[in-house]
Amino acid sequence: MTTEATLPTTSASPSARQVWTRARGIALALVVLLAGAVAIAVVRSDARQGELDPRSADPYGSRAVAELLADRGVYTRVVTTLDDARAAAGPDTTLLVAVPDLLTERQQTRLHSATEGSGGRTLLVAPGGSAVERLAPGVTADPALSFDSTLAPACDLPAARRAGTADTGGIRYSTTRIEADTCYPSRRLATLLRIPDAPEEAAQEGTPGDTVVLGAPDILYNNHLDEHGNASLALQLLGSRDHLVWYLPSVSDTTAPDDERSFFDLLPSGWLWGTLQLFIAAALAALWRARRLGPLVPEELPVAIRASETAEGRARLYRKANARDRAATALRSATRTRLAPLVGTPVAQAHTPEALLPALSARLHDPHGDGQLLHTLLFGPSPGDDAALIALADQLDALEREVRRP
């Protein structure tokens, strides 16, 4: 009765436990990131809904100020396109531009051309550097924001003096217009500017108009309207005309189809910092994984390969490449390495004819003892054809057997 031996498996595929051990760190990190993203989304899901929208009752909406204005006979109309905003400009209208930075350069220029000299009021809410320079020429935004949110008026503008302190702290502005009212300063730069129209423009239209630049939108938010003098300041700035047009710019505004926007204009603000954070996270992950590699560890082959198979495989490669010179060099080098210890020559000098051949000649007592023949056999030129290569291999084998013979 015979028993069949169970052969060990030769599969190199990792087991499920090994896969889990290797991947659990990454899986845990992904779970933590996903949980964090969900938590942030839940916390901020309704934090900025309807921001600066006079129809929104959310904390950052502006419905409260719109209703207060309606009680005073000023009705608010919301527009979302540039054409509607330009058409609404007039002496009896206050045009509020909620997010001027969303407008392209050409849209900003077109809007300014419509409001300039119209006799109405244009109120720009927290315009950035490039936007304020086009919508209110002569005004420059400072890169450094205000430290404080609540500021004192410190100016002669009646609306600001009546309102008192207000939450205007945000972007700070400077102007070259000497007739401008600079209010609510922070470190000597105003966070609220009122720039009257040029005298010739006012005389032409018959009604003086102006442009108001507001450094922060806080006084318009529902959750800040009842703080300090925010309500008073907002009602006075927005209620000076019978009509209020509330312009909510949008990236989907197609009123200027020939106005091209670059790829970076379409990206949301803060994308640069987000990309930098991703690079830092990737670098930290690479360092974390690199520390886990450690030194190399020898590992047994999953299968045993016979030496004859390796030799035959290399021989077939040499034959396919027609590399008789390389094959002959390999045969001679291996033979010299094996013969050197047998004749008392250091292995380091096995490939030096002056050291190997004299010792080999002294060991042999047959015609191969001729030094010239040994030199040709062990250090000679490459064979010219396959037959000569086979003959060389046979001669090297015969020489090694003779040296090993006691």
C-alpha positions in Angstrom: 0.0 0.0 0.0 1.4 3.3 -1.0 0.6 6.7 0.4 0.7 9.9 -1.6 2.8 12.6 0.0 1.2 16.0 0.2 3.2 18.5 -1.6 3.6 22.0 -0.1 1.8 24.7 -1.9 3.9 26.8 -4.2 1.4 29.7 -4.5 2.9 33.1 -3.7 -0.6 34.8 -3.4 -1.1 36.4 0.0 -3.9 35.1 2.2 -6.9 37.2 3.2 -5.4 37.8 6.6 -2.2 39.1 5.1 -4.1 41.4 2.8 -6.1 42.7 5.7 -2.9 43.2 7.8 -1.3 45.2 5.0 -4.4 47.3 4.1 -6.0 48.0 7.4 -4.0 51.2 8.0 -5.1 52.6 4.7 -8.6 51.5 5.2 -8.7 53.0 8.7 -7.4 56.3 7.3 -10.0 56.4 4.6 -12.8 55.7 7.1 -11.5 58.5 9.3 -11.4 60.9 6.4 -14.9 59.9 5.3 -16.3 60.3 8.8 -14.6 63.7 9.0 -16.0 64.8 5.7 -19.5 63.7 6.7 -19.2 65.5 10.0 -18.1 68.7 8.4 -20.9 68.4 5.8 -23.5 67.9 8.5 -22.2 70.8 10.6 -21.9 73.2 7.7 -24.9 71.9 5.7 -27.0 74.9 6.5 -24.4 77.4 7.7 -24.2 79.4 4.5 -27.4 78.6 2.7 -28.7 81.6 0.9 -25.8 83.8 1.8 -26.6 87.5 1.2 -29.9 86.5 -0.4 -32.7 88.9 0.6 -35.2 86.0 0.3 -33.4 83.8 2.7 -34.2 83.6 6.4 -31.0 81.6 7.2 -28.4 83.1 9.5 -26.3 84.3 6.7 -29.3 85.4 4.5 -30.5 89.0 4.3 -34.3 88.7 4.6 -34.5 90.7 7.8 -33.0 93.9 6.3 -35.2 93.5 3.2 -38.4 93.3 5.3 -37.3 96.3 7.4 -36.8 98.3 4.2 -40.2 97.2 2.9 -41.8 98.6 6.1 -40.2 101.9 5.1 -41.5 101.8 1.6 -38.3 100.6 -0.1 -39.0 97.4 -2.1 -36.3 95.0 -3.0 -36.0 93.3 -6.4 -33.5 90.5 -6.9 -31.7 90.1 -10.2 -29.2 87.5 -11.2 -28.0 88.6 -14.6 -25.7 91.5 -15.6 -28.2 92.8 -18.2 -30.9 93.2 -15.5 -28.5 94.9 -13.2 -27.3 97.4 -15.8 -30.9 98.1 -16.9 -31.9 98.8 -13.2 -29.3 101.6 -12.7 -31.0 104.9 -12.3 -31.3 108.0 -10.1 -34.1 106.5 -7.9 -32.4 103.1 -7.5 -29.8 101.6 -5.1 -27.9 98.8 -6.8 -26.4 96.3 -4.4 -23.8 94.0 -5.8 -23.5 91.0 -3.4 -20.4 89.3 -4.6 -18.5 91.5 -7.0 -15.6 89.1 -7.3 -17.7 86.6 -9.2 -17.9 89.0 -12.1 -15.4 88.7 -14.9 -13.2 91.7 -15.8 -15.4 92.5 -18.8 -18.6 92.2 -16.7 -17.2 94.5 -14.1 -16.3 97.1 -16.7 -19.7 96.9 -18.3 -21.4 97.3 -14.9 -19.3 100.3 -14.0 -20.1 102.0 -17.3 -23.8 101.5 -16.6 -23.8 102.9 -13.0 -21.3 105.7 -13.6 -23.2 109.0 -13.7 -26.6 107.3 -13.3 -27.4 109.4 -10.3 -28.2 106.3 -8.2 -26.2 104.6 -5.5 -24.1 101.5 -6.1 -23.2 99.5 -3.0 -20.3 97.0 -3.4 -20.1 94.3 -0.8 -16.6 93.3 0.1 -15.0 93.6 -3.4 -11.5 92.3 -3.8 -8.5 94.1 -5.2 -9.1 93.7 -8.9 -12.9 94.0 -8.6 -12.9 97.3 -6.7 -10.4 98.9 -9.0 -12.8 98.4 -11.9 -16.1 99.1 -10.2 -14.8 102.0 -8.1 -11.8 103.6 -9.9 -9.4 105.3 -7.5 -10.0 102.7 -4.7 -7.5 100.1 -3.8 -8.0 97.1 -1.5 -5.3 96.4 1.1 -4.1 92.8 1.3 -4.2 92.8 5.1 -7.6 92.4 6.6 -8.9 94.3 9.6 -8.1 92.8 13.0 -11.4 93.8 14.6 -14.9 93.2 13.3 -16.6 96.0 15.3 -15.3 99.4 14.5 -16.2 103.0 15.3 -17.3 105.4 12.4 -14.6 108.1 12.9 -15.9 110.1 9.9 -18.4 112.9 9.0 -20.8 110.7 7.0 -24.2 111.3 8.6 -25.3 107.6 8.1 -22.2 106.4 9.9 -22.4 108.9 12.7 -26.1 108.0 13.4 -25.4 104.3 13.3 -22.3 104.4 15.6 -20.2 101.2 15.9 -20.9 98.5 13.4 -19.5 95.2 12.1 -17.7 96.6 9.1 -14.3 95.1 9.8 -13.0 93.1 6.9 -11.3 94.3 3.7 -9.6 97.7 4.2 -9.5 100.3 1.4 -7.6 103.4 0.5 -8.6 106.0 -2.2 -7.1 108.8 -4.1 -10.5 110.6 -4.2 -10.2 113.5 -1.8 -13.9 114.0 -1.7 -14.6 110.5 -0.5 -15.9 109.7 3.0 -13.6 107.2 4.7 -15.3 105.6 7.6 -14.8 102.8 10.2 -11.0 102.9 9.9 -8.8 100.0 11.0 -5.1 100.8 11.3 -5.7 104.1 9.4 -7.5 102.4 6.4 -11.2 102.6 5.9 -13.6 99.6 5.8 -16.4 101.7 4.4 -16.0 104.3 1.6 -18.5 106.6 0.0 -17.3 108.0 -3.3 -19.6 110.7 -4.8 -19.9 110.9 -8.5 -17.7 113.5 -10.3 -19.3 117.0 -10.3 -19.7 117.0 -14.1 -21.5 113.7 -14.0 -23.9 114.8 -11.2 -24.7 118.1 -13.0 -25.3 116.2 -16.2 -27.9 113.9 -14.6 -29.3 116.5 -12.2 -29.1 114.0 -9.2 -26.0 113.3 -7.2 -25.1 109.7 -7.2 -22.4 107.8 -5.3 -20.7 104.5 -4.8 -20.4 102.8 -1.4 -17.7 100.2 -0.8 -18.4 98.0 2.2 -15.5 96.0 3.6 -17.6 93.2 5.1 -21.1 91.8 4.6 -21.8 91.3 8.3 -24.2 94.2 8.7 -26.5 92.6 6.1 -26.7 89.1 7.7 -29.8 88.1 9.6 -27.8 86.9 12.6 -25.9 90.2 12.9 -28.5 92.8 12.0 -29.6 93.4 15.6 -26.0 93.9 16.9 -24.4 97.3 17.5 -25.5 99.8 14.9 -25.7 97.3 12.0 -29.4 97.7 11.3 -29.2 101.5 11.3 -26.2 101.6 9.0 -27.7 99.0 6.6 -31.1 100.7 6.4 -29.5 104.1 5.8 -27.1 102.8 3.1 -29.8 100.8 1.3 -32.8 103.1 1.9 -31.6 106.3 0.4 -33.6 105.6 -2.9 -37.1 104.4 -3.5 -36.0 101.2 -5.2 -33.4 98.6 -4.2 -32.1 96.2 -6.8 -30.2 93.3 -5.2 -27.8 91.8 -7.7 -26.6 88.2 -6.9 -23.9 87.5 -9.5 -23.5 83.9 -10.6 -20.9 82.0 -12.5 -23.7 80.7 -14.7 -24.6 84.2 -16.0 -24.6 83.9 -19.8 -25.3 87.5 -20.6 -21.7 87.9 -21.8 -21.0 84.8 -23.9 -17.9 86.3 -25.5 -16.3 86.9 -22.1 -13.9 84.1 -21.7 -13.0 82.8 -18.2 -9.8 81.0 -17.5 -9.6 77.7 -15.7 -8.4 79.3 -12.5 -11.3 81.7 -12.6 -13.7 78.8 -12.4 -12.0 77.2 -9.4 -13.4 78.1 -5.9 -11.4 80.3 -3.6 -8.9 78.5 -1.4 -8.0 75.9 -4.0 -4.4 76.7 -3.7 -4.3 76.0 0.0 -6.3 72.8 -0.5 -3.8 71.6 -3.1 -0.9 72.4 -0.7 -2.6 70.4 2.0 -3.0 67.4 -0.3 0.7 67.5 -1.2 1.6 67.6 2.5 -0.7 64.7 3.3 0.8 62.7 0.4 4.3 63.4 1.7 3.4 62.4 5.2 1.7 59.2 3.9 4.9 58.4 1.9 7.1 58.9 5.0 4.7 56.7 7.0 4.8 53.9 4.5 8.6 54.2 4.0 9.2 53.7 7.7 7.3 50.4 7.6 9.5 48.8 4.9 12.6 48.3 7.1 15.6 46.2 6.0 15.5 43.5 3.4 14.6 40.0 4.7 15.7 36.8 2.8 12.8 34.7 1.8 12.7 31.2 0.5 11.6 30.6 -3.1 8.2 29.1 -3.4 9.5 26.4 -5.7 12.9 24.7 -6.1 14.7 25.2 -9.4 17.4 22.8 -10.4 20.8 24.2 -11.4 20.7 22.3 -14.7 17.5 24.1 -15.7 19.1 27.5 -14.9 22.2 26.6 -17.0 20.1 25.3 -19.9 18.0 28.4 -19.8 21.0 30.7 -19.9 22.5 28.6 -22.7 19.4 28.9 -24.8 19.5 32.7 -24.3 23.1 32.8 -25.5 22.3 30.7 -28.5 19.3 32.8 -29.4 21.5 35.9 -29.2 24.3 34.2 -31.1 26.6 35.2 -28.2 29.3 32.6 -28.5 31.9 35.1 -27.2 29.9 35.6 -24.0 29.3 31.9 -23.6 33.0 31.1 -24.0 34.0 33.8 -21.6 31.5 32.4 -19.0 32.8 28.9 -19.4 36.5 29.9 -19.1 35.9 32.2 -16.2 34.0 29.5 -14.2 36.7 26.9 -15.0 39.5 29.2 -13.9 37.7 30.0 -10.7 37.3 26.3 -9.9 40.9 25.4 -10.9 42.7 28.1 -8.9 42.1 26.5 -5.4 43.0 23.1 -6.7 46.5 24.3 -7.8 47.1 26.5 -4.8 46.4 29.9 -6.5 44.3 32.5 -4.7 40.9 32.9 -6.3 41.6 36.7 -6.7 44.4 35.8 -9.1 42.6 33.0 -11.0 42.1 35.3 -14.0 45.7 36.3 -14.2 47.7 34.1 -16.7 51.0 34.8 -14.9 49.7 33.4 -11.6 47.5 30.6 -12.8 49.3 29.0 -15.7 52.7 28.2 -14.0 50.9 26.5 -11.1 48.6 24.6 -13.4 51.6 23.4 -15.6 53.3 22.1 -12.5 50.3 20.1 -11.5 49.8 18.4 -14.9 51.9 15.6 -16.3 50.6 15.3 -19.9 50.6 17.2 -23.2 48.3 19.8 -21.7 51.2 20.9 -19.5 52.4 23.0 -22.4 52.0 26.5 -21.3 50.9 27.8 -24.7 48.2 25.2 -25.0 46.9 26.0 -21.6 46.9 29.7 -22.3 45.0 29.2 -25.5 42.5 27.0 -23.7 41.9 29.2 -20.7 42.6 32.7 -22.1 42.3 32.2 -25.9 40.1 33.9 -28.5 36.4 33.3 -28.8 35.3 30.2 -30.9 34.2 30.9 -34.4 31.1 28.6 -34.6 29.0 26.4 -32.4 31.1 23.3 -33.0 34.2 25.1 -31.8 32.3 26.3 -28.7 31.2 22.7 -27.9 34.8 21.5 -28.4 36.0 24.2 -26.0 33.5 23.1 -23.4 34.7 19.5 -23.7 38.3 20.5 -23.4 37.6 22.6 -20.3 35.8 19.7 -18.7 38.7 17.3 -19.5 41.2 19.7 -18.1 39.3 20.1 -14.9 38.9 16.3 -14.5 42.6 15.8 -15.0 43.5 18.4 -12.4 41.1 16.8 -9.9 42.5 13.3 -10.5 44.6 12.3 -7.5 
